[in-house]
Amino acid sequence: MFPSLDIVIVNWNTGVQLQNCLNSIAEADQESFELKHVVVVDNASTDGSADQLAARTLPLTLIKNACNHGFAAACNRGANSSSADYLLFLNPDTRLYRESLTGPLAAMIQPVHRNTGIMGIQLMDDADHISRSCARFPTPSLFFHKITGLDRLFPAEFVSLAMTDWNHLQTRIVDQVIGAFFLVRNPLYQELNGFDERFFVYYEELDFSLRAFQKGWQTCYLSEFRAYHKGGGASDAVKDIRLYYTLRSQIIYGFKHYIWGTAFLLMLGVLFIEPGSRLGNAGLKKSFDHFRNTLNAYRMLWHDLPNWFRVCRDISHRPVALGTGNREGMS
């Protein structure tokens, strides 16, 4: 019996990228599984990208949100009624190749992957280079490297959250794969009650991966199969807003997964140390746009402090056993 798959795509002003993504799904090999639904959840786009989509041969469903409730909430709405064996959360700035779906789904049913709950594949950029798309669970020390900019200044001495030190040429168990191609067993998704919607955008897939890990599930990066991923997507046009939500989610993640004292120190680091390292980096690069976007992001972060701090206060604080992201590779 063939496995079944639902694909969920969250759209926000991605222009023609969304239609190109849908076209690539239609052209991908689907012979060894049942594609039950392709759900596009539009987060109140204003560019018309979700209007008059050409479904072609796809079982397409379009859900339009009247306002932007965030990426995590849109993912959950798109997957809410799924009865498929697997869920694929796919960014609209991706394009699938012929075996992008059949390859990882066939791998998931193999005995070697019986403990794999989440799977990603090799992602290629515009230059046809392999993107470094896996990350480590953030320990306080890794956050310190990021906040101070040491991982950028001295990458050989200070490990970063992103696994940029690994060439991504081998299949291996990792802590997290990027959410651009995020294949999940539906029973695991249901067990975890989906993504935590307190993360408006960013860190929601990292939080999901950590909770899966705590339940005994692994995340696998599968190097044998590929897809194209532009990266940035619609957020390239709003880099200050993107940075604001990244910083906000970083603080929320700390209060959710660290003891209170550690989370509080992380928050202070984000608010008072990281701005200096980011502005200094902008100065070294002589990038006025980077400088301006950083200032705008922190202005929004401070302005919205009552809202995101209320979220942090309401999250139960408890320590967790964090992985290192340096496990042995798989053959």
Beta strands, then each sheet from edge to edge (+ up, - down):
strand 1: 4-11
strand 2: 34-43
strand 3: 60-65
strand 4: 86-90
strand 5: 94-96
strand 6: 116-124
strand 7: 134-135
strand 8: 172-174
strand 9: 176-177
strand 10: 181-185
strand 11: 218-229
sheet 1: 3+ 2+ 1+ 4+ 10- 6+ 11+ 5-
sheet 2: 3+ 2+ 1+ 4+ 10- 6+ 11+ 8-
sheet 3: 7+ 9-
end
